[in-house]
């Protein structure tokens, strides 16, 4: 399962949406996620991939694709280390 699919599973469970509606172009706002949902999703993803997402970085995510790309980079870096 790809990093993106794993993140979709986590986000879909927390926000209670069908993961088929989650697209890289879509925003958390479009998914009707509130700020608590977003924080829970970030924490769950951090735990799942054993990474840290600083608040400054999280605030830069314009859409789901930005979030996925950031996590993919962190997972890749961790693999290299």
MOPAC internal coordinates of N, CA, C and O (Angstrom, degrees):
PM7 1SCF
backbone

  N    0.0000 0     0.00 0     0.00 0    0    0    0
  C    1.4662 1     0.00 0     0.00 0    1    0    0
  C    1.5322 1   109.16 1     0.00 0    2    1    0
  O    1.2310 1   120.84 1   -47.13 1    3    2    1
  N    1.3153 1   116.00 1   132.87 1    3    2    1
  C    1.4668 1   120.05 1  -178.27 1    5    3    2
  C    1.5284 1   111.05 1   -71.69 1    6    5    3
  O    1.2310 1   121.47 1   -17.84 1    7    6    5
  N    1.3202 1   114.79 1   162.16 1    7    6    5
  C    1.4664 1   120.86 1   176.48 1    9    7    6
  C    1.5313 1   108.87 1   -56.81 1   10    9    7
  O    1.2310 1   120.72 1   135.54 1   11   10    9
  N    1.3326 1   116.22 1   -44.46 1   11   10    9
  C    1.4658 1   120.03 1  -178.62 1   13   11   10
  C    1.5269 1   111.11 1   -60.07 1   14   13   11
  O    1.2310 1   119.89 1   135.69 1   15   14   13
  N    1.3344 1   117.82 1   -44.31 1   15   14   13
  C    1.4665 1   120.83 1   179.92 1   17   15   14
  C    1.5225 1   111.64 1   -64.00 1   18   17   15
  O    1.2310 1   120.76 1   141.11 1   19   18   17
  N    1.3270 1   116.15 1   -38.89 1   19   18   17
  C    1.4655 1   119.81 1   178.26 1   21   19   18
  C    1.5324 1   110.67 1   -63.91 1   22   21   19
  O    1.2310 1   120.89 1   137.80 1   23   22   21
  N    1.3279 1   115.90 1   -42.20 1   23   22   21
  C    1.4666 1   120.05 1   179.26 1   25   23   22
  C    1.5259 1   109.76 1   -65.31 1   26   25   23
  O    1.2310 1   120.44 1   137.41 1   27   26   25
  N    1.3299 1   116.76 1   -42.59 1   27   26   25
  C    1.4733 1   120.31 1   178.06 1   29   27   26
  C    1.5183 1   110.82 1   -57.55 1   30   29   27
  O    1.2310 1   120.15 1   136.36 1   31   30   29
  N    1.3302 1   117.32 1   -43.64 1   31   30   29
  C    1.4660 1   121.18 1   179.07 1   33   31   30
  C    1.5209 1   110.63 1   -59.37 1   34   33   31
  O    1.2310 1   120.59 1   133.49 1   35   34   33
  N    1.3303 1   116.47 1   -46.51 1   35   34   33
  C    1.4670 1   121.58 1  -179.09 1   37   35   34
  C    1.5285 1   110.37 1   -62.62 1   38   37   35
  O    1.2310 1   120.72 1   129.70 1   39   38   37
  N    1.3277 1   116.23 1   -50.30 1   39   38   37
  C    1.4645 1   121.02 1  -177.25 1   41   39   38
  C    1.5332 1   110.74 1   -63.89 1   42   41   39
  O    1.2310 1   120.22 1   137.31 1   43   42   41
  N    1.3184 1   117.19 1   -42.69 1   43   42   41
  C    1.4740 1   120.61 1  -179.34 1   45   43   42
  C    1.5303 1   111.23 1   -60.66 1   46   45   43
  O    1.2310 1   120.48 1   139.94 1   47   46   45
  N    1.3421 1   116.69 1   -40.06 1   47   46   45
  C    1.4727 1   120.54 1   179.30 1   49   47   46
  C    1.5242 1   111.08 1   -65.59 1   50   49   47
  O    1.2310 1   120.65 1   136.15 1   51   50   49
  N    1.3160 1   116.37 1   -43.85 1   51   50   49
  C    1.4672 1   120.63 1  -175.78 1   53   51   50
  C    1.5302 1   111.74 1   -71.91 1   54   53   51
  O    1.2310 1   120.55 1   137.15 1   55   54   53
  N    1.3259 1   116.55 1   -42.85 1   55   54   53
  C    1.4638 1   120.32 1  -175.93 1   57   55   54
  C    1.5284 1   111.58 1   -87.58 1   58   57   55
  O    1.2310 1   120.52 1   169.38 1   59   58   57
  N    1.3143 1   116.61 1   -10.62 1   59   58   57
  C    1.4729 1   122.30 1  -179.65 1   61   59   58
  C    1.5227 1   111.87 1    62.04 1   62   61   59
  O    1.2310 1   121.33 1  -127.57 1   63   62   61
  N    1.3237 1   115.07 1    52.43 1   63   62   61
  C    1.4648 1   120.70 1   174.91 1   65   63   62
  C    1.5267 1   107.95 1  -127.34 1   66   65   63
  O    1.2310 1   120.98 1   -19.25 1   67   66   65
  N    1.3217 1   115.73 1   160.75 1   67   66   65
  C    1.4546 1   121.09 1   175.23 1   69   67   66
  C    1.5240 1   107.25 1   -72.17 1   70   69   67
  O    1.2310 1   120.20 1   -48.97 1   71   70   69
  N    1.3212 1   117.23 1   131.03 1   71   70   69
  C    1.4724 1   117.91 1  -175.37 1   73   71   70
  C    1.5224 1   112.46 1   -65.87 1   74   73   71
  O    1.2310 1   119.77 1   164.84 1   75   74   73
  N    1.3288 1   118.05 1   -15.16 1   75   74   73
  C    1.4630 1   121.03 1   177.50 1   77   75   74
  C    1.5310 1   112.37 1   -68.13 1   78   77   75
  O    1.2310 1   120.20 1   158.46 1   79   78   77
  N    1.3375 1   117.22 1   -21.54 1   79   78   77
  C    1.4729 1   118.62 1   179.56 1   81   79   78
  C    1.5277 1   111.91 1   -86.87 1   82   81   79
  O    1.2310 1   120.32 1   172.85 1   83   82   81
  N    1.3262 1   116.99 1    -7.15 1   83   82   81
  C    1.4595 1   120.52 1  -179.49 1   85   83   82
  C    1.5289 1   108.79 1   -85.25 1   86   85   83
  O    1.2310 1   121.06 1   -64.77 1   87   86   85
  N    1.3277 1   115.58 1   115.23 1   87   86   85
  C    1.4611 1   120.43 1   179.35 1   89   87   86
  C    1.5187 1   109.25 1  -120.35 1   90   89   87
  O    1.2310 1   120.56 1   -18.71 1   91   90   89
  N    1.3254 1   116.53 1   161.29 1   91   90   89
  C    1.4709 1   120.05 1   178.95 1   93   91   90
  C    1.5259 1   111.34 1   -63.12 1   94   93   91
  O    1.2310 1   120.22 1   151.64 1   95   94   93
  N    1.3308 1   117.18 1   -28.36 1   95   94   93
  C    1.4624 1   120.97 1  -178.52 1   97   95   94
  C    1.5304 1   111.80 1   -83.60 1   98   97   95
  O    1.2310 1   120.44 1   160.39 1   99   98   97
  N    1.3200 1   116.76 1   -19.61 1   99   98   97
  C    1.4588 1   121.15 1  -176.08 1  101   99   98
  C    1.5176 1   112.59 1   -74.41 1  102  101   99
  O    1.2310 1   121.40 1   -30.29 1  103  102  101
  N    1.3300 1   114.92 1   149.71 1  103  102  101
  C    1.4665 1   119.55 1   178.48 1  105  103  102
  C    1.5298 1   109.26 1  -103.69 1  106  105  103
  O    1.2310 1   121.48 1   -17.01 1  107  106  105
  N    1.3328 1   114.77 1   162.99 1  107  106  105
  C    1.4607 1   119.03 1   176.55 1  109  107  106
  C    1.5297 1   109.96 1   -62.17 1  110  109  107
  O    1.2310 1   120.72 1   146.48 1  111  110  109
  N    1.3186 1   116.23 1   -33.52 1  111  110  109
  C    1.4653 1   120.97 1   179.56 1  113  111  110
  C    1.5396 1   110.15 1   -62.46 1  114  113  111
  O    1.2310 1   120.97 1   137.55 1  115  114  113
  N    1.3374 1   115.75 1   -42.45 1  115  114  113
  C    1.4666 1   120.21 1   178.53 1  117  115  114
  C    1.5292 1   111.66 1   -64.56 1  118  117  115
  O    1.2310 1   120.81 1   153.78 1  119  118  117
  N    1.3215 1   116.07 1   -26.22 1  119  118  117
  C    1.4693 1   120.27 1   178.09 1  121  119  118
  C    1.5273 1   111.28 1   -84.87 1  122  121  119
  O    1.2310 1   120.75 1  -175.89 1  123  122  121
  N    1.3230 1   116.16 1     4.11 1  123  122  121
  C    1.4662 1   122.69 1  -179.32 1  125  123  122
  C    1.5322 1   112.37 1    65.52 1  126  125  123
  O    1.2310 1   120.82 1  -148.92 1  127  126  125
  N    1.3216 1   116.04 1    31.08 1  127  126  125
  C    1.4713 1   120.83 1   178.74 1  129  127  126
  C    1.5171 1   109.59 1   -85.63 1  130  129  127
  O    1.2310 1   120.81 1   -45.04 1  131  130  129
  N    1.3368 1   116.06 1   134.96 1  131  130  129
  C    1.4577 1   118.25 1   175.25 1  133  131  130
  C    1.5311 1   108.56 1   -93.56 1  134  133  131
  O    1.2310 1   120.53 1    -1.69 1  135  134  133
  N    1.3212 1   116.58 1   178.31 1  135  134  133
  C    1.4660 1   119.45 1  -174.42 1  137  135  134
  C    1.5279 1   111.83 1   -63.30 1  138  137  135
  O    1.2310 1   119.82 1   145.93 1  139  138  137
  N    1.3175 1   117.95 1   -34.07 1  139  138  137
  C    1.4641 1   120.41 1   178.16 1  141  139  138
  C    1.5318 1   110.49 1   -66.17 1  142  141  139
  O    1.2310 1   120.56 1   138.24 1  143  142  141
  N    1.3332 1   116.53 1   -41.76 1  143  142  141
  C    1.4686 1   120.52 1   176.73 1  145  143  142
  C    1.5231 1   110.62 1   -57.65 1  146  145  143
  O    1.2310 1   121.21 1   135.95 1  147  146  145
  N    1.3214 1   115.29 1   -44.05 1  147  146  145
  C    1.4703 1   120.34 1  -177.36 1  149  147  146
  C    1.5276 1   110.36 1   -64.36 1  150  149  147
  O    1.2310 1   120.56 1   135.06 1  151  150  149
  N    1.3309 1   116.54 1   -44.94 1  151  150  149
  C    1.4660 1   120.48 1   179.14 1  153  151  150
  C    1.5306 1   109.87 1   -61.93 1  154  153  151
  O    1.2310 1   120.38 1   135.96 1  155  154  153
  N    1.3365 1   116.88 1   -44.04 1  155  154  153
  C    1.4700 1   120.15 1   179.54 1  157  155  154
  C    1.5306 1   110.69 1   -62.30 1  158  157  155
  O    1.2310 1   120.44 1   140.08 1  159  158  157
  N    1.3191 1   116.77 1   -39.92 1  159  158  157
  C    1.4654 1   121.05 1   179.42 1  161  159  158
  C    1.5263 1   110.05 1   -64.90 1  162  161  159
  O    1.2310 1   120.22 1   135.70 1  163  162  161
  N    1.3270 1   117.19 1   -44.30 1  163  162  161
  C    1.4653 1   121.06 1   179.13 1  165  163  162
  C    1.5256 1   110.88 1   -60.83 1  166  165  163
  O    1.2310 1   120.59 1   134.16 1  167  166  165
  N    1.3314 1   116.47 1   -45.84 1  167  166  165
  C    1.4660 1   120.58 1  -179.26 1  169  167  166
  C    1.5305 1   110.58 1   -64.31 1  170  169  167
  O    1.2310 1   120.55 1   137.23 1  171  170  169
  N    1.3213 1   116.56 1   -42.77 1  171  170  169
  C    1.4711 1   120.50 1  -179.67 1  173  171  170
  C    1.5286 1   111.10 1   -63.32 1  174  173  171
  O    1.2310 1   120.67 1   140.08 1  175  174  173
  N    1.3285 1   116.33 1   -39.92 1  175  174  173
  C    1.4659 1   120.56 1   179.08 1  177  175  174
  C    1.5348 1   109.95 1   -68.97 1  178  177  175
  O    1.2310 1   120.53 1   138.86 1  179  178  177
  N    1.3243 1   116.58 1   -41.14 1  179  178  177
  C    1.4682 1   119.68 1   176.99 1  181  179  178
  C    1.5294 1   110.41 1   -57.44 1  182  181  179
  O    1.2310 1   120.88 1   134.75 1  183  182  181
  N    1.3265 1   115.93 1   -45.25 1  183  182  181
  C    1.4660 1   120.25 1  -179.21 1  185  183  182
  C    1.5269 1   111.15 1   -67.29 1  186  185  183
  O    1.2310 1   120.39 1   137.45 1  187  186  185
  N    1.3214 1   116.86 1   -42.55 1  187  186  185
  C    1.4657 1   121.08 1  -177.31 1  189  187  186
  C    1.5224 1   112.17 1   -62.27 1  190  189  187
  O    1.2310 1   120.60 1   142.64 1  191  190  189
  N    1.3378 1   116.46 1   -37.36 1  191  190  189
  C    1.4631 1   120.57 1  -175.75 1  193  191  190
  C    1.5251 1   113.20 1  -105.89 1  194  193  191
  O    1.2310 1   120.62 1  -179.59 1  195  194  193
  N    1.3364 1   116.41 1     0.41 1  195  194  193
  C    1.4576 1   121.95 1  -179.27 1  197  195  194
  C    1.5246 1   111.22 1    54.18 1  198  197  195
  O    1.2310 1   121.57 1  -128.13 1  199  198  197
  N    1.3361 1   114.60 1    51.87 1  199  198  197
  C    1.4650 1   121.54 1   177.79 1  201  199  198
  C    1.5247 1   108.33 1  -130.33 1  202  201  199
  O    1.2310 1   121.00 1    -6.96 1  203  202  201
  N    1.3345 1   115.68 1   173.04 1  203  202  201
  C    1.4595 1   120.31 1   175.66 1  205  203  202
  C    1.5163 1   108.34 1  -123.37 1  206  205  203
  O    1.2310 1   121.10 1   -45.26 1  207  206  205
  N    1.3374 1   115.51 1   134.74 1  207  206  205
  C    1.4673 1   120.77 1   177.83 1  209  207  206
  C    1.5294 1   107.05 1  -115.00 1  210  209  207
  O    1.2310 1   120.23 1   -78.74 1  211  210  209
  N    1.3342 1   117.17 1   101.26 1  211  210  209
  C    1.4701 1   119.71 1  -179.88 1  213  211  210
  C    1.5354 1   111.45 1   -61.41 1  214  213  211
  O    1.2310 1   120.85 1   -33.12 1  215  214  213
  N    1.3234 1   115.98 1   146.88 1  215  214  213
  C    1.4721 1   120.96 1  -179.45 1  217  215  214
  C    1.5216 1   112.07 1   -53.96 1  218  217  215
  O    1.2310 1   120.85 1   140.66 1  219  218  217
  N    1.3616 1   115.98 1   -39.34 1  219  218  217
  C    1.4756 1   119.30 1  -178.63 1  221  219  218
  C    1.5236 1   110.20 1   -60.08 1  222  221  219
  O    1.2310 1   120.66 1   141.92 1  223  222  221
  N    1.3313 1   116.35 1   -38.08 1  223  222  221
  C    1.4660 1   120.61 1   179.62 1  225  223  222
  C    1.5203 1   110.51 1   -71.59 1  226  225  223
  O    1.2310 1   120.61 1   134.30 1  227  226  225
  N    1.3255 1   116.43 1   -45.70 1  227  226  225
  C    1.4612 1   121.34 1  -177.96 1  229  227  226
  C    1.5291 1   111.25 1   -58.53 1  230  229  227
  O    1.2310 1   120.43 1   144.51 1  231  230  229
  N    1.3251 1   116.78 1   -35.49 1  231  230  229
  C    1.4688 1   120.31 1  -179.30 1  233  231  230
  C    1.5215 1   112.45 1   -68.98 1  234  233  231
  O    1.2310 1   120.26 1   162.72 1  235  234  233
  N    1.3305 1   117.11 1   -17.28 1  235  234  233
  C    1.4638 1   120.88 1  -179.55 1  237  235  234
  C    1.5325 1   112.40 1   -83.74 1  238  237  235
  O    1.2310 1   120.12 1   164.78 1  239  238  237
  N    1.3337 1   117.37 1   -15.22 1  239  238  237
  C    1.4633 1   119.52 1  -177.27 1  241  239  238
  C    1.5226 1   110.27 1   -66.32 1  242  241  239
  O    1.2310 1   121.04 1   -63.61 1  243  242  241
  N    1.3339 1   115.61 1   116.39 1  243  242  241
  C    1.4681 1   120.52 1   178.61 1  245  243  242
  C    1.5278 1   111.40 1   -87.61 1  246  245  243
  O    1.2310 1   121.00 1   153.46 1  247  246  245
  N    1.3338 1   115.68 1   -26.54 1  247  246  245
  C    1.4607 1   119.91 1  -178.67 1  249  247  246
  C    1.5314 1   109.40 1  -153.98 1  250  249  247
  O    1.2310 1   121.04 1    -0.45 1  251  250  249
  N    1.3146 1   115.62 1   179.55 1  251  250  249
  C    1.4554 1   121.03 1  -178.21 1  253  251  250
  C    1.5277 1   111.37 1   -62.07 1  254  253  251
  O    1.2310 1   120.46 1   144.68 1  255  254  253
  N    1.3247 1   116.72 1   -35.32 1  255  254  253
  C    1.4654 1   121.14 1   179.67 1  257  255  254
  C    1.5231 1   112.44 1   -61.38 1  258  257  255
  O    1.2310 1   120.41 1   140.37 1  259  258  257
  N    1.3428 1   116.82 1   -39.63 1  259  258  257
  C    1.4729 1   120.62 1   177.50 1  261  259  258
  C    1.5349 1   110.09 1   -61.43 1  262  261  259
  O    1.2310 1   121.18 1   137.52 1  263  262  261
  N    1.3196 1   115.34 1   -42.48 1  263  262  261
  C    1.4617 1   122.61 1   179.49 1  265  263  262
  C    1.5356 1   109.92 1   -61.45 1  266  265  263
  O    1.2310 1   120.86 1   130.16 1  267  266  265
  N    1.3260 1   115.96 1   -49.84 1  267  266  265
  C    1.4713 1   121.45 1  -179.59 1  269  267  266
  C    1.5301 1   110.56 1   -61.33 1  270  269  267
  O    1.2310 1   120.27 1   134.17 1  271  270  269
  N    1.3231 1   117.09 1   -45.83 1  271  270  269
  C    1.4681 1   120.83 1  -179.30 1  273  271  270
  C    1.5192 1   111.23 1   -60.02 1  274  273  271
  O    1.2310 1   120.73 1   137.27 1  275  274  273
  N    1.3282 1   116.20 1   -42.73 1  275  274  273
  C    1.4631 1   120.33 1   179.70 1  277  275  274
  C    1.5304 1   110.10 1   -61.80 1  278  277  275
  O    1.2310 1   120.42 1   132.64 1  279  278  277
  N    1.3259 1   116.81 1   -47.36 1  279  278  277
  C    1.4660 1   120.65 1  -178.80 1  281  279  278
  C    1.5286 1   110.34 1   -63.75 1  282  281  279
  O    1.2310 1   120.31 1   137.59 1  283  282  281
  N    1.3265 1   117.01 1   -42.41 1  283  282  281
  C    1.4674 1   120.50 1   178.85 1  285  283  282
  C    1.5306 1   110.96 1   -58.22 1  286  285  283
  O    1.2310 1   120.32 1   137.21 1  287  286  285
  N    1.3375 1   116.99 1   -42.79 1  287  286  285
  C    1.4680 1   121.09 1   178.91 1  289  287  286
  C    1.5178 1   111.38 1   -63.38 1  290  289  287
  O    1.2310 1   120.92 1   137.75 1  291  290  289
  N    1.3524 1   115.84 1   -42.25 1  291  290  289
  C    1.4680 1   120.04 1  -178.97 1  293  291  290
  C    1.5300 1   110.72 1   -66.49 1  294  293  291
  O    1.2310 1   120.33 1   139.80 1  295  294  293
  N    1.3251 1   116.97 1   -40.20 1  295  294  293
  C    1.4634 1   121.47 1   179.25 1  297  295  294
  C    1.5213 1   109.55 1   -65.45 1  298  297  295
  O    1.2310 1   120.67 1   139.47 1  299  298  297
  N    1.3457 1   116.33 1   -40.53 1  299  298  297
  C    1.4659 1   121.39 1   178.71 1  301  299  298
  C    1.5323 1   110.61 1   -63.13 1  302  301  299
  O    1.2310 1   120.68 1   134.49 1  303  302  301
  N    1.3435 1   116.30 1   -45.51 1  303  302  301
  C    1.4717 1   121.01 1   179.13 1  305  303  302
  C    1.5289 1   110.62 1   -59.95 1  306  305  303
  O    1.2310 1   121.24 1   137.09 1  307  306  305
  N    1.3401 1   115.23 1   -42.91 1  307  306  305
  C    1.4541 1   120.74 1  -179.45 1  309  307  306
  C    1.5231 1   110.20 1   -62.02 1  310  309  307
  O    1.2310 1   120.60 1   140.79 1  311  310  309
  N    1.3231 1   116.45 1   -39.21 1  311  310  309
  C    1.4619 1   121.96 1   178.99 1  313  311  310
  C    1.5069 1   112.70 1   -64.78 1  314  313  311
  O    1.2310 1   121.00 1   146.55 1  315  314  313
  N    1.3263 1   115.69 1   -33.45 1  315  314  313
  C    1.4676 1   120.87 1  -179.54 1  317  315  314
  C    1.5297 1   110.96 1   -76.09 1  318  317  315
  O    1.2310 1   121.05 1   150.89 1  319  318  317
  N    1.3271 1   115.60 1   -29.11 1  319  318  317
  C    1.4616 1   120.56 1  -175.39 1  321  319  318
  C    1.4627 1   111.99 1   -76.29 1  322  321  319
  O    1.2310 1   120.10 1   180.00 1  323  322  321

